[in-house]
Amino acid sequence: MILHISHNDLDGVTCGALTKKFIKDVDNMFCNYNEIDAILEEVSLRKYDQILITDMSPSQRAESHLRRDRGSCDRPSRNICLDEGRNHDYP
């Protein structure tokens, strides 16, 4: 299962429509820029194999949380952030 988090503007919602069309097992979540860190700190990587972030970038604190949470999982996880200004592939 993939969690897709995107900005709640037109291009962010378009990313959500495309993920629903081309990826079967995906949960879409839309939020404002100031909400992404709290969402990432609350989400459990035990439920999701991958987190896809489009049209926004989390803070370094939230990125660190993802790395720590990933390390506590029994299965490998891969988190990817795609934003116009910053693209990351979190190992």
N, C-alpha and C positions, 0 to 999 in steps of 0.2 A: 504494500500500500504506500502511495506517495502522498505527502502533504504539499500542496502548492499554495504558497502565500504570495499575494500580489497587492499592489496599490489599488485603491477603490476608484481610480479615475478610468477614463475611456481606454487608454492603452493597457492598463493593468487588468481590467475586466476582459479585454480582448485576449490577453494571455490566458485567462481562465477559460474562456470559451474554446480556445485551441487545445488546451490540455485535456478538457473534457472530451473533445472530439477525437483526439489521437492517443490518449492514454486511458485504458479501461479502469484501472484501479487507482483513482485519484480523488482526494478531498480538496476542494477549493476553499480558500479563506481570503477575504478581502479586508483591508484595513488602511488606516492613515499611517503616514510616516512615523508619527509619535507613538504608535501602538505596537510596532513590530517587535521591539525588544521584550516587552511583557509577554507577548504571545510565545516567542521562542523560549522564554524562561519557564513557561507553563506547559508547553507541549512535551509529550513523552516520546522519545525515540524508540521506546519498546513497541509502540503501536505502528510506527511508520518505518519503512525500509529506507526512505529517502525524503529529504525536504528540499523542495524546489522554490526558490525565492526569485520573483521577477518584478521588475520596475521599481525596486527599492533595495536599500542596503541596510543591514542591521549594524548596530554599534560593535565595537571591538569587544565590549563586555558580553554582549549576546553571542558573538562568535565563540568566545571562550567557553560560555555555558554549553554551547552545542558540542564542542570538543570534549568537555568533561562528561556530559551526558552520554555521548557516543562511546566513551571509554568504559562506561558501566554497563553497556548492553552485551547480551550474549551473542548477538549476531552483528555482522558488519553493517555499517550504515554509510551513506554518502550524501552530503549536503552540498547543494549548488546554489549560488546566488548570481543572478543575471540582472545587471542594471546598466543603464547607459554610461555611467561614469566609472563604475567599479564592477569587475567581473571576478568572481572567486570560485574556486573548486576546492571545497574543504575535504581533505583526506579523511 
